Amino acid sequence: MSTAPTDLRLDDTFIRYLEAQYRPSTVYVYRRAIERFVGFMRGRPLSMESVMRFIDSLGPGERPVYAYAIRTYLNYSGHESLARQIPVPRGSYTQMSMQAWLPWPLVKYMADHTSSPKLAAMMAVAYDLALRRNELRMLNRVPMANQPYINLSNGKAVVYRMKTRQYPWQQLWVSKWTLAHLHRYMRMRTDDGEALFVNPAGERLSSSAIDAFVRSRLRSEFGVDGISVKTFRHSKLTWMAVEGHSLIEIAKWAGHTTPNPTLTYIHAAERFRTDPLSSIEFLKGTPIYKIAVELLEDHASHA
C-alpha cells in the first residue's frame, strides 16, 4: 500500500511536538533527518521499499538515528503500520512514540464491569485526576495537614504535583461516578488505615504494587496487556483535548510547568476526531476490542 508523496511535509506542529519531548540538540538531529527524508520521498510513493532505499543510502553511522526519526515522523503522521516495519539498529536514540490511551467510554466500561471494587476505584481516581502512580499512592481518604487527600464527603481532592513548581498543590473535584466507585471500595474495607489504597493489612501500597495490581487485573479480566496507571493519566488529558479544553487548561490540570508536553495530547485528540479507532488499535486481538469498537461507534452517533 502506498500514499501520495504530497502527504509528507515537515510542519511547525511536528517540530513543537519534538521540542516537547527532546532536548534542543536531539530536536536538531531529528529535524535534519526528516528534512532529508521528505526531500528524498518527493515524487516517490510512500512504501517500505522506498523508505528502506533512503535508509540504505545513508552512511552506517547515520542509519540508527535516521531510522528512529523516520519511525517517529511516520507514527505522528498517521502511518503507524509502515512505521512498525522499519528495522531500527541498536545503539540509536530512544524511540519517541505516542503514549497509549483509552477513550472515556472504554475507561468507564472497564471500571463499571470489573469484579474488583479496588481496581474500579483506582481506575476512576487515576483517570479523573490524571494522576501519576506515585501521586495516586500518596492520596489519603481523610483530610490531613500538608498531605494529598480526597474528601469523600464533598468530592474535593487536594493533589500534590511532584514535577512542577508553578502548581505544587491543586484542588480538583472528582466526579460523582468516581465517588460512587470510591464509596463501593470503602464499604469492602475492614481496616482503619488512613491511606486511600492499601493492602489487606491496611498498609499503604507502593507505587509499583499499584501498577502491578492494575496490570494483572486488567490482563485477567479483560485480556489487555500494557495498561498502567500512566495510561489513565494520558487518557484523561487526551479526552480533555477531545472535548475542546484549551492547551493551558489541560496543562494546568496535568500539573505541567509549561504547555509544551501537552502538545502530545492535543495531537492524539486531533487524530481521534478523524480516526477514532486509531486510539484502540493496540487492543486488536483482545476480547475487549469488539466492545471498544461498539462503544466508540455509539459515542460517534451521539456526538
N, C-alpha and C positions, 0 to 999 in steps of 0.2 A: 504494500500500500504506500502511495506517495502523496505528497502535498505540494501545491503550487509554491515555488520558491519565494514568491512575493509575500508569503505569510511570515517570513523571517525578517526581523529587524531588531535593532538594539535601541530601546527607548529609555527615557528617563525613569520610568516606573521600575524597570528591572534594575537599573543602577541603584535606585534608592533601596530596593529590596536587598541587594548585595551589601550596601552600606549598613543596613540594619543588622547584618549577620557577621560581617568580617571587618578586620582592621584595614586601614587605607591601603597598605601595601598589597594585601591579598585582593582587594577590590580592583586595584590597578591591573594585576596579572589576569584576573578573570575577564575584566573588560577587554583587555588586549586580545585575549584568546577568542572571545565571542565576536569581536570585530573582524578578526581574520576568518573565522568560521562563516559568518554571514556573508562576507565578501566572496568566499570560495563557493558557497552554495547558490549564489546569484546565477540564475539561468539553468540550475540543475533541480531535478525533483528531490524532495526530501525522502531519503530511503536509507536503509542500513548500509547499502553498498556505497552510496555517495559519502556518508559520514565516515566510514572506515577508509575511504580513499583519501579524505582530508587528513585523518589521523596518521595514516601511513606515510603521508608526505612530510610529516614533521620529523625533527631530529629525535633520537631516543630520549634525551633529557626533557624534551617538551611534552611528550605524549601523555604522561600521567596527569599533570595538572590540566592540560587541554581536554583530556577525556572527562575529568570531573567537571570542568567548566561547561562543557557541552551537555553533559547529563543534567546539570543544574538548570541550564538555559532551556532545554527541551522539556523538562518537568514543569518549569514555570510557564512555558508557552502552551501547555496542554498536550504534549506529545509523550506522555508517560510510557506507553508501551514501547516506543522506539528507544527512549532513554534507558530503560531497563536492560536492553540488549547490548548496550555499549560496554565492552570489557574495559575495566579500569586497572592498569598496572599497579603493583604495590609501590609504596613509598611516595604517594601523591598527597595532595591536600585532602583534608577531611571533607567528605561529601556533604553538601548542604541540600537537604531535601525538605519538602513540605511536611509539617507535622500532621500525624493522623488526627482526625477529629470526627465527632459523631453529630449529626443534625439533632436538634432538640427533640423532634418526635421520637427518635430512636432512643435517646437518653431516657426520656420519660417512660417509654415502653419497657426498657430493661429494668429500670428501678421499680416500676409498678408490678412487674411479673417475676421478680426474683423471689425465691423462697426464704431469703435471708434478710430480716429487718436491718441488721447491721450493714450489710452491703448496700441496701437501698438508701439508708441514711448517709453513708459515706459518699455514694454517687451524687445524691441530691445536694449535699453541702458543698462538696468539691466543685460541682457544676455551678450551683447558684452563686457562690462567692469567688469562683475562678481561683481556687487555692492551689498553691504548690503543696507537695506532700508534707513537708515539714510544718507548713502553716496549718494544715489540717491536723497534724499530730498535736500541735501546741494548744488547740482550742479546748476550752473548758465549758462545762454545761451550766455554770453559775457565774455571775459577775465577780471578778476577783481583781484586786488592785494591780495595775500595771501588767496584766496578763490578758491575752486574747480570749474571748468567750462568745458564746451565743446565749442570749437571754431567751429562754423558751417561752416566757410568759408574754413577751411582746414582739418576738421575731427579729430583734435587732442584734447584729453581730458587730463586735469590735475586733478587727483583724490587724495584726502587725505584719507589715510588708518588709521582709528582711533585706531585699535587694535594692531598696530605694531610700534616699534621704529626704526627698521632696514630700512624700506622703508616707511617713513612717507608720502612722495609725490611721485606719479608715473605719468609719461607722457605716455599715451596709445593712440593708433589710433583706431578710431571706423570705422566700415566697411561702404562701400557705401550703403549697404542695410539699415543700421541704419540711416545713413544720410538722405536717401530718406524718411524714416518714420518721422524723426525729422522735415524736411522741410515741409512735409504734415501737421504735427501737428502745426507748426508755422504759416502756412497760415490761419488756422482756428482761431487763437488767435486774439483778438481785444484789449488786454491790452498792456501796455508797461512795465510790470514787468520784473525785471532782472532775477528772478529765472526761472529755466528750466521748472518745473512743478508747476502749480498754479491753484487756484480755479477760478471760473468765474469773481471774482473781481480783479484778478491779484495778489492775495496774495499767498505766498509760502505755499504749502501743508505740513502738518505734516507727519511724517513717518507713523503714524497709519492711517491717511487719505489715504495715498498712498496705503497701504496694503489693506484697506477696499475697495477702488475703484477697485484694481486689482482682489480681491476675488469675489466681487459682479458681475463685468462684465464677468469674465470667467464663473461664475456659470450661469448667464442668457444667455450668447451667446453660450457656449459650453457644459453646463451641468456638469462642472467639479468643484468639491469642493477640498479644502485643498491646493490650489496653492497660493503662495505669492511671493513677490519679492525675498525672500530667495531661492525659487525653481529655479529661473532663474540663480542665482549665482551658485548653485550646478550644474545646467545643463551645464553651460559654462565650469566649471572646469572639470567636468566628461568628457565632449566631447573633451576637450583638451587632456585628457588621452587616449580617444578612438583614436584620430588622431596621437598618438605617441609622444606627447610632454613629456619631461623628468619631473621627480619629482620636480627638482629645478625650472624649467621654470614655472610649474603650481603654485608652492608655491609663487614665486615672483609675478606672475600675480594676485594671490589671496590676496597678502599682508600679508602672513603668516610669522611670525618671524622665525619659524623653519619649515622644511618639514613634521614633524610628522602628523599634522592634514590633510595633503594632501593625506595620505595613503587611506583614505576612498574613495576618488575619483578614485584612481588607482584600488582599488578592484572592485568598481562598473563598471569600464571600462572593466576589465577582464571578469566579468560576462556578460556584454553586448556582448562581442565578441562571447561567447559560446551560449548565450541565449538572443537574442535581445529583445524578448517580455517580459522578466522579468522586464525591465525598465518601462513598461507601464501597469503592472499588476493591479496597483491601479486604472486604468481608466476603468476596466471592468464594464459593466453595464451603461456606459455613452454614449451619442450619438456619441462622437468623437472616441470611441475605434476602430471601424471598419476602420475609416480613418487612425488612427495611425498605425494599422497593415499593411495597404496597403503602407503607407509611408516607414515603416521600410523594408518591402519586396522589395520595389523599390530601396531603398538605398542599400540593400544587393546585389541586382542584378547588381548594377553599381559599387560596391566597388572593 
